[in-house]
Amino acid sequence: MARDTGAQCKQCRREGQKLFLKGERCLTDKCGVERRAYPPGDHGRGRQKQSEYRVQLREKQKARRYYGVLEKQFRLYYDKASRQDGITGENLLALLERRFDNVLVRLGFAASRRQARQLIRHGHWTINGRRVDIPSYQVREGDVIAVKANTPADQIIRDATELTAQVPAWLQADHDSLTAKVLRAPERREITAPVQEQLIVELYSK
């Protein structure tokens, strides 16, 4: 399974804002963006030449890093979104939001998407009573998500729920029993990702 093992704080600094890739650490003064609010590298503090292409590329990279998706997989999501009815950019964000690892973060059952992926790959979660160990699994309306019985990760998951202020309206969570349900597909106004999806569409349309 291909995965991104790069330094996460550098990714946030590269995009110039918090992407909350490290969970609780991002809420403290240890956050890389808080300590060094400029891009990494020898030329990080230099003047950056702006261009239309650069703005579009940075937006695509931001979205990719926010959801923890590699380049090839992100392109496949875009191709799928472009074939669906409706607005391509909104379709793209909806597909990314419905990834199982992202849904666990939205529900408050994981502090970060990297932690969510680890919990999923280790078989700690079930959907509709069946174990699912694929982080990119697309949840559907009516899916019931539950933690596997007697999982050793119980305390880690409960600690993560304390970091969550609110669960999106398209999801329903019970933090006491560590269960949840997908009520419907997410709407654009409910997606809080710091992404301007139209710039991504413009980049891929070139």
Secondary structure, DSSP 8 states (H G I E B T S, - for coil): -----S-HHHHHHHHTS----SGGGGGSTT-HHHH--S-SSTTTTS-----HHHHHHHHHHHHHHHHT--HHHHHHHHHHHHHSSS-HHHHHHHHHHTBHHHHHHHHTS-SSHHHHHHHHHTT-EEETTEE---TT-B--TT-EEEE-TT-TTHHHHHHHHTT-----TTEEEETTTTEEEE-S---GGG---S--HHHHHHHHT-
